[in-house]
Amino acid sequence: MSSSAAPAPVFDPWQPSFVADPYPAYAALRERGRAHYFEASRQWLIPRHEDVRVLLRDRRLGRTYLHRFSHEEFGRTAPPPEHEPFHTLNGHGMLDLEPPDHTRLRRLVSKAFTPRTVERLAPVVERLADELVEAFVAEGGGDLVAAVAEPLPVAVIAEMLGIPPADRAQLRPWSADICGMFELNPGDEAARRAVRASVEFSEYLRELIAARRRNPGEDLISGLVAAYDEGDRLTEQEMISTCVLLLNAGHEATVNSTGNGWLALFRHPDQLALLRSDPDALLPTAVDELLRYDTPLQLFERWVLDDIEVGGTVIPRGSEVALLFGSANRDPERFPDPDRLDLSRTDNAHFSFGGGIHYCLGAPLARLELAASFGALLRRAPGLRPAAEPRWNPGFVIRGLQELLVEV
């Protein structure tokens, strides 16, 4: 009886089976070459680590093109007018700006978002993590995502921004709706939700900024107001966009890293046992290895401002590249035995926090939150175990679990 080789896994980010495990498809892409045009999203997929590293730093690419071209000059169609609130909010944040605006804004935000700010938050983060885990253990377990992964980073970033506790319940829904627009080819309903959330969140922050101008405190919003009032030209819209970016980036990644990380540990019991045996020694490298192994941000888009060449393929101006962080983080050319979870891995140049000028400003805070929540669960729930098969959210770009049911 004859047999034929199985077909290579297909890159199909809208298929639930792909979202649950995109890594075989990434391996096939890396084998086939360095740049692949994906007609469904009109993007060039870049799957290899070295190419991603170089292109993150290549000034011929940008997160926006509007600092050099109009939509028409760049061969692109302007977004619909009804989407304007979302694009105004998104377009004035650091992540979607290029120098010199990006340089000025990041410098001003860095004045308020200092290492000392993060250090000052450490006791708060650890206390919140302990309280959440203590309540979770008392309940006998449940959904780890809803009970621990989601509330911790939302509470931390709200504390940092100075958002009153009574106002915090709406932060997660606003963030989820806005982030829906970052998926590939978002539909009309996703756009409507993102626009509505952009309007509501912006109005709320505008009022909060006005209150901090009248009565400044020690929070990050007060720090941004001070930078604005001292003549450093941080506009009110930039302050609003910065706060929203810090919330979205500051908790979406941490939520998904927590769920994805525990799922990886459950599926690698030898590594979980190793971590339980000496969490204090292993947590620093374990956090980065869990981020590498199953990154919450699978893809990072950039516009081609001038023609580039990748592996002999010319990618012309006006194109969009999709840097596949999830694939780059599993590239065997950079990571020995990349599909193996190794919590003691030290040479770990993953892209889960990006790279170049857009490297995540909140990376130290994210590491602090992850170490605190994993540490608290390791201490208080030493027998933590899965109770059901996990359920994935449908999104691929920001990829994480909808639910992770566990017992303690």
Order of alpha helices (4+ residues) and beta strands (2+ residues): alpha-alpha-beta-beta-alpha-beta-alpha-alpha-alpha-beta-alpha-alpha-alpha-alpha-alpha-alpha-alpha-beta-beta-beta-beta-alpha-alpha-beta-beta-beta-beta
